[in-house]
Amino acid sequence: MRRLLWGVVLLLAGCHDSSFGEHSRDEAPVPETMTLTQLCAAFKGGTTEVTSDLRVAGRVTTSDRAENFYRTFCIEQDGAAIEVMAGVDHLHTDFPEGTYVTLQLKGYALGRHYGVLQFGRKPASGSSYTTDYIASSRAALDKAVVRTSLEKTVPEPTLRTIAELTPAMCGTLVRLEGVRYAPEGLATGTTWAGYKRFMDESGATIHTYVRAYARFAEEEMPLGRCTLRGVLQYDDRGSGRYILKLRDESDCQLQ
């Protein structure tokens, strides 16, 4: 264990800078060299190029079918998570929710965006992003992401209250119960597109996020007491706020 943690220290002392079809087969299991929990705890920020032979694994918790997650997917294991900047479309056909994958980190980069640890390529000089997409083709993505089993275990979001949320939970799939849509100021409209504020009975708030190009962006939001599910993010600009990025419209259910 001491040798593993020393390897992590060496990694993070490295370079810092601010419709395809089903797999024909699954790969043989590739042993992970560290857990997602260890990786998340060791990463301190900035863009970090991985120079050591490190591998982490987890189960897919998101889907790009509704196009709110665009060319990316998240994996989670034991309460820790990472977003894979895949760079290709139709990821839900090859990496459906619940499948187990291993990420081969060497030669790629780690960064953090809205509190979520990301795995991708090192961005071009001058880019405002902390990571870039891994690939534009299936073959290139296969070098970085190995699907070790198609056997699916449906990911269950962890029940939280807004008051319990912490930045360390970012990237994980969470569930919030007993919240209501609470528009800000003179905000109008009840479709999902953009940021929407929700409030619980204690007055604590969280925003949902749906990109304008998501398939359900113009769908009407359910109005009333509801349960929200999604991937947790944190916007640390200004006073800071937590954001729940929905996977599709079913991530909001009236109670």
N, C-alpha and C positions, 0 to 999 in steps of 0.2 A: 504494500500500500504506500509506504514512504517513497519507493522508487516511482510509482505511478504519479503521486502528487508532485514530486520533483520534476517529472516530465511535463506536467501541466504548467509549472512555473516557467520552465524553459520555453514552452509554447507561447505563453502570454508575454514573454520578454522579447518576442520576435518583432516582425515588422508592423508598425502602427501607422495609420493614416486616419488625420481626423476622418384533327380527329385522327390520333393514332390508336391502334387497336390493342387488344389484350396481349400481354406477354405470351410467348409460345411456351414458356415454362418458368418456374420459379428457381432462383439460384439456391445453391446449398447455403445453409446458415453461415454467416460470417461473424466470428466472435467480436463483441464490442471490447474496446480496451479501456473504456471509462463510461460511467453512467451520465445520463443527461443532467442529473442533479449535480454531479461533480463539475461538469462543464459549465453549467450556469453559475455555480458558485465561484469558479475560478476566473470567469471572464469579467474584466473590469471596465470595458468600454472602448470606444474608438473602433477602427477597422484593424483587425488582426489577421495576418496571413498565417495559415497553419503549415508548419514545416515538419512536424512530427507525424508518424504513422498512427493517427488517432481515429477511432471509430466509435460512434454512439448509435443507439437504436431506440425505437419506440413505435407506437401505433398511430396511424393516421387518424386525426380528429376532425378534419374539414373536407369539404368537397367544392370543386369549382363548377359544378353543374349549373348552379344559379348565377355564376359569374360575379359574385361579390368577392370571392378570392380569385384573383386573376393571375394565372400562371404560377401560383404558389400553393403550398399546402403545409399544414402544421402536423407535427408528431408530438406525442406526450408519453412520458413514462414516470410513474411514481411522483406525480405532482410537479414535474419539470417539463419544459416544452421548448421547441425550436421551430422556426418557420423556414421551409426549404424554398429557396428562390429558384424554382425549377426552370422557368422560361419557356415552357411549351404548353399547348392547349390540351383540353380533354384529359386532364390528369385523373379525373374520377374513374376513367375506364381502366387505368393501369394501377392506380393507387387509391382504391375505394376506401371509404372510412372503415377503420378497424383492422386494415392489413398491417402487417409488421414489416418495417423496413430498417435497413442499416445505412448510415451515412458514412462515407469515407472522406474524412475531412482534409487529408493531406493535399496540398496544392490549391486549396480554396481559401476562402476568407470568412471570418465571423464579424458580425456587426450587430448593432441594436437600433431598432426603429420603433418609436412609440412604446418603448419598454420591452419589446419582444426581441429575443435573441434570434438572429437570422444567419443562415448558411447559404453562401453564394460565391460568386467570383469577386475578386478585388475590383472596386470601381475604377473607372478611368480618372486620371488626374484632373482635378477641378470639379468632379462630380459632387453634388450635394447629398448623394445617397451613401450609406455606409457599406452596402453590398450591391452587386449587380446580378442579373440572371445567370444561372449556371450554363444553360445550353439553349440552342435553337433547334436541336434535333434529338430524336430518341436515343441514338447511339452515344452521343455526348453525355446525355443525362445518365445513362447506364453506368458510366465510369464513377459517378459520384453517389448514386442512390441504388441500392440493391434491395429488391423486394424478396424477402426470404420466406414469405408464406402468404398465400392467398386466403388462408383460413382466417375468417374475420371475427373479432370480438368487438361488438358495437361499443364505441366509447361513450361512457356515461359522464355528463358534466358534473362537476363538484358543486354541491349546494353551498352558497355563500350568502351573506348579507353585504350590502354596500359598505357598511362600516368595517367589515372584516377584510376588505380588499387591500392588498399591498402590492407594490411594484414587482416583488419577487414572483408573484402569481401570473405576470404577463405572459401571454402565449398559451396559457392553459384554458381548457374548456370549462366554463362556469355556468351555473344556473342561479338566477335571482327570482324569488317569488314575491308576490304581493306588491308589485310596482304598477304605477299608472303613468301614462303619457302626460307630461307637464310642460307645455310649450313655453318658450322663453319670450318675455316681453310681448311684442306685437306679432310674433311669428304666427303665420297662418299655414294652412295646408295639413293634410293628414296622410300623405303618401310617405313611403319609407325613404326616399332619396335624401342623402345628406346626413347631417347630425340631428338626432332627435333626443330631447331630454326626458328622462323618466325619473320618478321620485317614489320613494317608499314611504311607509306610514310615519317614519321618524323625521322625514324631511330631507334625508340624504339623497343625492342625485347621481345619475350616471347617464351617459349619452350612448345611443346606438349609432352605428355607422353603416350606411349602405351606399355604394358607389353608384353614380348616375347611370352606368351601363349595366348594372345588375338586372337580371330578368324580372325581379320583383320590385324594382325601384319605384315604379309608378302605381304599385298596388296600395290600396287603402290599409292603413294601420288599424288593428283592433283597438277600440276605445273602451277602456274599462280596466279593472284590476286584472293583471296578467302575470305570466311567468316568462322571463326572457332567458335565452341561452345564447352562448356565443363565445368567441375567443377574446380574452381580456387584453386591453391595451391601456397605456397611460401616456397622456400628453402633458409633458412637464413645462410647457410654455405658460407664462402668466402664473395664475394661482394653481394650475394643474387640474386635470380632471381624468377620470376613468372612462374608458370607451369599451363598448361591447360590439365587436364586429360579428354580425349575424352571418350564418351560412346560407340560409334561405328563409322564406316567410314563415315556415313552420317553427322557427326558433322563437316565435312569439305566440303564446297560447293563452286565451282568456281563461280565467279561473272561475 
